[in-house]
Amino acid sequence: MKVSQGDERPVVRALEFRAGTTHLRHLLDGEVGTRGNFMLGAWRSEGDFFSPRHRHNFDQVRYILKGEFSFDRGRLQKSRQLSYFCEGTYYQQKGVGETETLLLQSAGASGSGYMSFDQLYGTARDLLRKGKFEDGVFSWHDEMGKKHNLDGYQAVWEEVNGRKLKYPKPRYDSPVILNPDNFEWVPCADSPSVSVRELGHFHERGLSVAQLRLPAKSSHASAGRPGRTLLFVEEGSGTANGERIVEHSAVRVDQGETVVIEAATPMILVRLRLPCFDQAQAA
């Protein structure tokens, strides 16, 4: 188990290759170079932010804590809405004003993996010797003087991996936006005083999102099976295996572990179950 206290984690500049100013507070990470690598963080956009129409070879889950963001086709994700961005799915993004988002990035069902932020930003800075990033696009001239344009993230990924990025075929035509408040709370079978809202199970590798509601003085056991489980404290306070957790704390429950959450005050947790690439376990 690992507990990350949100107010104790450093804030770093994020997405320097996109237009606008954003910062990220890293909460939890996986292991670089593995298919199970991931990043959970609190992402904040200040002022106007824009990314051109693009896609990724990994999955994203976003839960807006404050503000709102728009996407292509006039779609808008508002505060307390959840969204899923499937690997390979194109989207455009625009933010106006201050927005704060709980952001999960992890490997999609294809198992293409997830590049760490250190790899991303370190390599992006190195690429500035070769060209420039502008409005989310990396541009450079080859030895013959011919200009090339490439999506900023793709340019970094190809530099890190030394090969062309092959995108998975999109399973969804566009990002999926959910309204958690329109889902019903259902009592947990093993903890009747605790309720759950199952918000989405997105593919056969097991990526899923839910909310847990714990009354004060109640407890709930959360297991890391078949893959890791991440818990984010949206509201309230309590303990995780005896360690203090408060609003915006995050807990990583590894495979084979069980963590007991005890609520000191009424709590709402966002539960994210990460993909599992051991097919026997995932089944």
Sequence and secondary structure as in RCSB ss.txt:
>XXXX:A:sequence
MKVSQGDERPVVRALEFRAGTTHLRHLLDGEVGTRGNFMLGAWRSEGDFFSPRHRHNFDQVRYILKGEFSFDRGR
LQKSRQLSYFCEGTYYQQKGVGETETLLLQSAGASGSGYMSFDQLYGTARDLLRKGKFEDGVFSWHDEMGKKHNL
DGYQAVWEEVNGRKLKYPKPRYDSPVILNPDNFEWVPCADSPSVSVRELGHFHERGLSVAQLRLPAKSSHASAGR
PGRTLLFVEEGSGTANGERIVEHSAVRVDQGETVVIEAATPMILVRLRLPCFDQAQAA
>XXXX:A:secstr
 EEE GGGS EEEE TTSEEEEEEEEEEE  TTSTT EEEEEEEEEEEEEEEEE  SEEEEEEEEES EEEGGGE
EE TT EEEE TT  EEEEE S EEEEEEEEE TT      HHHHHHHHHHHTTTEEEETTEEEEE TTS EEEE
EHHHHHHHHHHTS       SSSS EEE GGGS  EE SS TTSEEEEEEE STT  EEEEEEE TT EEEEE  
SS EEEEEEE  EEETTEEE TT EEEE TT EEEEEESS EEEEEEE     HHHH 
